[in-house]
């Protein structure tokens, strides 16, 4: 398999009685005007507004700033929890030392939801996740069903290896993904894969924004999460998700035909009985940048159901 092709494609789709993990790891809570910043082990959370709870999870190498226009809208009617993985806008802390970072994040997110939302007798939140965030949201919904009322997945797959064909397996992905993890971890901070940027956004301005975010990401954290995302297959867990799923995926005929793209996503989500797949035309991976108005309308539709 071509190494550069693998890197380019994977970069496209790039949280009881005892005290919980999140509660144990809270270092500080900062009150700033009408919002709070909560600090946990694997991520920080910006909490804004009041109303029904919505959790936003950004993708690989992406800070919470990716949600800024949406946050400004939603915080007028909802309590918005914007998750920022450590290393993607905050200091990495222990993230760079874990070899099971994705599972740690999912568990800590579930604990966060319990501690900050459901334990206070609030309705389970809606979760919106992009790329890595979408995969995390599905893992929470499958493994901690009481923590989620509904899920919006923005351009993510339950197994990214399907981009290379329907017979690809997680084990077959591991050698190439491990090679790339080691290569990425050794790169200096600020180095960006220019070829991979082409499929992130349909506009030059969008690609520049993604590039600037990527420059701030910690290489070691990014490399480890890249490896885990590339080798994680949760297709067998999809039937356990009882919450409704709205899944948005991009259509850009200059990258791949609409029929081929749709076939990949429909096959990937064939086990997800609660999923509704919605194509967004003239967009690439960062749908919220390329088609912001359409994206915001879909979010409001998702939350109104």
N, C-alpha and C positions, 0 to 999 in steps of 0.2 A: 504494500500500500504506500502511496506517495506521502511522505511526511508533511510536505507543505500543504497538500490537499487536506490532510487530516486536521492540521492546525487551523486552516482557513474555515473549514466547515464547522468544527467544534466551536470556534469563536463566534459563529453566527448565533448560536443559541445559548449563547454565554450568559424553632424555638419549641395532698393526702394527709396523711397525718404528719408525716415528717416534713421538714423544711425542704422546699424544692431547690433544684439546681440554680434557677434564676435568683431566688431569694437569697441563697447563700453567697452569690457572686456580686450582688449589687454593691458598687463601690460608692456611688453618690447619686443624688437626685438634685438637679439644678432647676430652680424656679426662675423662669425668664418670661416676664409679661404673661401672655396667655398660653404658654406651653411649658412642658417639662422635658428634660432629657434624662432617661434612665440608663444606667450603665451596667451591663452584664458581662459575663465571661467572653462570649463569642460575638456579641453585637451590642450596639447602643440603640435606643428607641427614642425618637422624638414624638411626643404626644401633644396634639393640638385639637382644639375645638371641643364640642360637646354634642351628644346624641348617640345614635347607634354606633357600635364600634366597627372600624375597618382597619385591617392590618395590611400594610404595603411592604413587599419584600422585593428589593432590587436584584439585578442579575450580577453575573461575574464581572468583577473589577469596576462595579458601578456604585456610586454613593447614592444617598437618599435624594440628592438634588434632581435625579431623573424624574421624580414625582412632583416637583415643585408646582407646576401649573395645576395639576390634579389636586394636590394638597390644599392649595388656596381655595379651590372650589368646594371640596368636600368638607373642609373644616368649618364651613359656615353652617352645616347641617348634621355633621357626624363627629365623633371622636376618632381622630386619625392617629394610628400608631405606625410611624415610618421607621422600618428596621434598616440599620446600616451595619453590615458585617464588618467586624474588626479587620483592618487591613485595606478596606475600600472606603477610606475617608476618615477613619479613626486609627489610633495606634493598634498594631496587631495583637498585643499582649501575648497570650499563649496560643493563638490560632496557628501560627507558623510551626508549632511543635507537635501538633496532633496529626495522626495518620487516619483518623476517623472524623474529620471535621464536619462533613455534611450531616452525619447522624447526630453529632453533638449539637449542631445548630437546630436541627429539627426537634430534638428533645427539649432543648432550652426554650425554643419558641412555644412549644406546648405548655411548658411550665410557666412561661411569661403570661400566656393567655389565661391560664388558671389563676395565677396570683393577682393579675391586674384587672381581669374582666369577670370570668365566670364565678370566682369565689365571692364576688360582691353581688351575686344574683343578677348580673347583667346577661343579656342574651348573648350566646356565642357569636363571635365576630364573623364578618365576611373577610375573606383573605384574597388579595390581589397580588400575584407574583409574576415577575418577568424573567424568562430564561431560567437560570439557576433558582430564582425566587419562585417560579412556577413549579419546578420540580419539588422544591421544599414544601410548597403549599399542598401539593398532592400527597406527599409523604405524611404530612400532619393529618390531612383528612382521612387517609387510610389507616393510620396507626393510632390516632387520637380523635375519633369521630365526634366526641362531645365538645371538642375545642373549636369546631367549625360549623357555621350555618350554611355557607356557600363559598365556592371557589371560582375565581377568574384566573385563568392561565393565559399569559401573554407570550406567545411564540416559545413554547417549550415542548419537550417530548418526554414520555416516561422512560425512554431509552434512546439516547442520541446516536447509538450505533446503527439505528435503522436508516440513517442517512446514507449508509454504505450498502444497503440491501436488506431484504426481509429475513435473511438467514444469519445475519451477523449476531454474535453473542458477546456477552460481557467479557468472558475469558479471552476471546479472540482480540478484543480491544486492548487488553492489558499491556502487551509488550510495547506497542507503539505509544500508548498513552503514558507509560512509565518513562520511555525515552524522552518524550516531550516535557513531562513534568520536571525531569532533571535539568533539561535544557532551559526551561523557563525560569526555574528557581535560581539558576546561576546568572541570569541576565541582570544588568544594573537597573535600578528603578528609573522609570521614565522612558524606557525603550518600548516602542509600540510596533506591532506587526502591521505594516502599511497595507499589505495585500488583504489582510483580514478586514480592514476598515471598510473596504468597498462594499461588503455585504451587510454592514451594520445599519446604514441609513441611505436613503435614496438621494439625499441632497448633500452638497459639499459642506454646508453649514452644520448639518447633522453629524456628518462624519468627523468634522473638526471638534464638535462637542464631545463625542464619544472618545476621540483621541485624547482630549484633555483630561477626561475622567480616568482613562486607562493609565495615563502617565503618573497619576498619584497612587495607583494601586501597589500594594506590597507584593513583589514578585514571588516570594515563598508561599504566601497565602493563596495567591492566584494560581500558582502551579499545583498546589495540593488540591484545591477545589476543582480545577480543570480535570485532574486525574480522576477524582471521585465521581464527577458528573459523567465523564466519558465511560466509566466502567460500572455505573449504577443502572440497573434494569428493574423497574417497579411495575412492569406490565401485569404480573400476577397479583399485584396488590390492588389494582384498579377496581375490581369487583367489590372490594371492601369499602369503597367510598360511597356513602349514601347521600352526601350533600350534593346539590346541583352544581355542575361544572359548566362554566361558559369559557370556551377556548378560542382565542383570537389568533389567527395565523396570517402572515403576510403573503401577498401575491405580487410578484414583480416578474413579468414575462421576460425581461431582459436577463434575469438570473436563471430562471427555470420556468417551464410551462406551467400554467395554472392546473392543468390536469395532473401532472406529475406531482406537484406540491400537494394538491388535495389528496391524492392517493396515499402519499407518505403519512399524512396526518390521520386520515381515516383509518388506515391500517394500524397505526400506533395506538389509537384510542378505541379500537374495536371492543376491548374488554370493559370500557368505561360506560356503563349503562345509563349514567346520569348526565353524560357530557353532550353539550351542543356546540358544534364547531362552526365558527363564523370567519369566512375569509375577508381580509381587508385589502382592497386593491391599491396598487401604486404605493406600496410600502415594503420596507425590508425589516430587519430584526427589531429595530427600535420603532415600533408602530406608534408609540406615544409621541415621538418626535415627527415622524413623517406624515401622520394623519391625526394630528392632535384633536381636532374638533370631532371627527368621527369616533376616535378613541374615547373621548370624554362622554359622548352620547351613549356609547356602549356600556361604559362604567355606570352611568346613571340608570340605564335600563336594567343592568345586572343587579344594582342595589335596590331597585324599586319592586323586584319580583318577590 
